[in-house]
């Protein structure tokens, strides 16, 4: 049963039904295992790299700590969405209050924005490490790193809060059914019965401005980094610097291409069904969370070596137990 506000002159739904994939309701139970398996793989892969960074004191350096923070955000972002999806798939019924819906919306977009802001901090860290290596320990201190992470949190909040705040002021009287697996902004706005032009304008403006600004800052940083790397006389040091930058650039490409592709598909592919849009949204959200630990685990030499040692110990323990 739908819940309505008490004011008869301002009727509005205060709870909603998340249907996940509207066209796949009869076969929704078949989606449980694939998404559960994907969720477990994402959590395990990210947690494994985080454990490696935390357990090895030699990795307690700004670059590796930022990698661990990025992967922790991946786990949080996945956990914000996938368990709700699995509950909806298994029961076919998932009613959520407006307050809970807005909180989930804030968490999803905050974590995506925070992810991008961490990449900016990582770019600054690499810029100092490669362009000014002799002063790196003096410049990149724990205090500076904590301050930059604090700025990243504040900036992410500033990006998301206006969008969620405006959404909280909207009346929702068209329906109480959200044709999505999560409280995605535009999926919720479709249920509004008033003028939401300001919501669309503010959301689009914030997204475009911050994406363009991020790309300009990242482009400027890594162009200087790559230029400085090619000027390094030692071939081994040059190769290490370029390999590190390559890992970061690959992660940046995965994160930004996923978010930009999601926006483009949502606005261009009008003929596609809602299920297609939802599947693509899940793909774009979960892909970076799956790929990031693989990139850093495979392409970062220090992490790869410690992971190898960890797997060898596990294999020896299994072998000894069998014996």
N, C-alpha and C positions, 0 to 999 in steps of 0.2 A: 504494500500500500504506500502511496506517495504521501509525503509529509509536506504540509503547507504552512506558510507563515500565518500568524494569527490575524494580521491586518487584512480586512476584506478589500480595501482599496489598493493593496499592494501585494497581491497573491504571487507567491514564488515558491518553487520547489526548494526544499532544504535537504533533500537526500536524493541520490541518483543510483541507477542500476548500471553497472559496468558490464557490457555484454561481450567484451573481448573481440571476437570475430563473428559478426552477425550471420554471415552466410555459412558458417561452419558449426552451428550449434549442435546439429545431430552427430557430428563426428569430433566434437571438441575434446572428448576424452583421449583421442589419438594424439592430441597435441601435448599431453602432459609429459610423456616420456622424452620427446625431443627437447623441449624447453627445460625440463628438469635436468637432463643430462648436460645441456649447454650451461646451465647455471652452475652445476657442480664443477664442471671443467674450468669455468671462469674463476670461481672462488678458489679452487685448488691451485691453479696456475699463478694467479696474483698473490695468494697467500704464501706460496712456495718461494717466490722471489723476495717478498717482504721479509720472510723468515731468514732468508740467506743474508740480506742486508743487515738486519738487526743482530743476527747471531755472530757475524764476522766483524770484529772491531776494526779491521783494516778497511772496511767499507763504510765506516762512520765518517764519511766525507760529504760535503754539500750535494754533489751531483747524485750520489747513490741514495742519500736521504730524500732528495726530491723525487727520485724514481720510485722509492718506496711509498712516498706520500701520494704520488700519481696513481699507483696501483691500488692503494687503500681507497682512493676515491672511486676507482673502477668497481671495487667490491660493493661500496655503499650505493653507487648508482644502480648496479644490477639488483641488489637486494631491495631497493626502493620499488622496483617494477615487477620483477619476475615472480616472487611469492604471491603477489596479488593476482597475477595472470594464472598461476597454477591453481589457486583457490577457485578462480572463476571457471577454469576448464574442468576441474574435478566436480564442482557442485552445480555449475550452470547458473549460479545465483550469487551475485556479489553487490550488495547495496552499500553505498558509502555516503556519509553525511557531507554536506557542503563544506563544513570546516575541515574535515579529513581530506576531502578532495583538494581544497586549496593548499593544505599543508603538503600533500603529495606533489602537487604541481610545483610548489616552491622548491621542494627538495630535488625534483628531477632537473629543473632548469638551473638551480643553484649549483648542483654538482657538475652539470655540463659546463657552466661558465667557469667554475673553479678549476676544472680540468684544463681549460684553455689558459687560464691565468697562471697555473703552475708551469705550463709550457713556456710562457713569457719569462717567468723567473728562471727557468732552466736555460733559456737563451741568454739571459743576462749573466748567469753563472759561467757558461761556456765562453761568452765574450771576454770576460775578465781573465779566465784561465788561459785562453789562447792568445789574446791580444796584449795582455799585461801579466805574464806568468810569474814574474819575480815578485810582484806585489799582491798576488792572488791571496795568500794566507792573511795578509794584512787587511785587504779590502773585504773579502767574503768571510766575515766572522759569523759566529752563531747568532749574535745580536742582529746583524744585518739580515741574515736568513730568516729569523723569526719575524722581523719587521716586514720583510717582503711577503711572507706568507700571510701576515695580518692584513697587509694592503690587498692581497689577492682575495681574502675573505670579504673585506669591506667592498671591494669593487664588484665581486660576484653578487653580493647582497644588493648593492645599488642597481645592478642590471636587472635583477629578477623582481625585487620588491614592488616597483611601480606597476609591472604587468599583473602581478597577483593582487595587488591592492585595488587596481581598477576592476579586476574580475570579481572581487568580493562585493562590489557595489552594483553589480548587474542583477536584474530580475530574470529568473529562469522559469518561464511559464509555458513554453512550447511543448516540452516533454521532460520526463525524468529518466530517460534512457540515453546513456552516453555510448555511442557506437565506437567504442575504443577499449583497449585493455588497461588504460590508465587515464588519469585526469589531464589529458593533453589540452593545451590552452584553446585552440580553435575548435576542438571537438566539444568542449564545454560551451564555448561562445555560440555555437550553432543552436543551442537550446534557449538563447536569450530572446526576449520579446520586446526589447527596446533598442535604442540607437547605440551600436557598439563601434561606431566609426573611430572614436577616440581610442578605444582599446586596440583596434587594428593598427591605427597610425602609430601609437606609442610603441607597441610591440615590434612592428616592422622597423621603425626608426632606430630603436635601441639595438636591435639585432644587426642591422646594416652598419650603423656607426661603429659598434664595437668589433664586428668582424673585419671591417676595413682597417680600423685602427690596429687591431691585432696583427693583421697580415702585413701592414706597413712596418710595424715594429719588428716583427719576426724577420721580414725580408731584409731590413736594414741591418739587424744584428748578424744574421747568418751570412750576408754578403761580405761584411767586414771580417767575420770569423774565417770564412773560406779563403778570402784574400790573404789574411795573416797566416793561415795554415800553409799556403803554398810558398810563403816566404821563409818558412822554417828550414834551416840548413840540413838538419838531421832527417834522413829519409824515414827512419823508424818513428821518430816523434811526429813527423808530418803524417805518416800513415795512421798513427794512433789518433791524432786530432781529427783527421777526416773521417775515420771510422766511427768515432764518438758522435760527430756532427751528423753523419749519415743515419745513425740510429734515431737521433732526435728528429731529424727531418722526416724520416719515414713515419714516426709516430704522429708528428704534426700533420702530415699529409693524410693519414688515416682518420684522425679526429676531425679535421676541418672539412675534408671531402665528404665524410659521413653526414655532418650537420648541414652543410650546404646542399648536398644531394637531397636530403630529406625535405628541405624547404622548397627546392625547385620542383621536385616530384609532386609535393602537396599542392602547389599552385598551378602546375602545368598539366599534369595527367588527370584532367577532369573526367575523362571517360572511364578511368579505372575504377573498379569496385572498391567499397570501403574496406573489404578484407585485404585487398592488395595494398592499399595505403597503410593499413595497420601492420601487415607483415613487413613492409618496407621500413616502417617506423621502428619496429622491434629489431630489424636487421641493422639499421643505422645506429641505434642506441647500443646494441650489444657487441657489434663488430670491434670497435676500439678496445672494449674491455677484454675481449678474447685475444686480440692481436698484440696489444701492448706488452704483456709479460713475455710473449714469444719473441718479440723483437729485442727486448732488453736482455732476456735470458740467453738468446742465441748470438747477438751481435756485440754485447758488452763483455769483453774478455774476462775481467775480474769476476763478474757475476757468473759467467759461464764456467769458469774454473771451480768456483766454490760450489756451484750446483753439481758439477761432476763429482767432486769429493763427497757431497751429500748422498748422491745416488750410489756411489761405490760403497759407502758405509751401510746404506740400507740393504744393498745386495749381499754384502758380507754377513749382515745380521740374519737375513732370510736363510742364507746358506748354512750358517751355524745352527739355526733352529731346526732345519731339516735334518742335519747330521746328528 
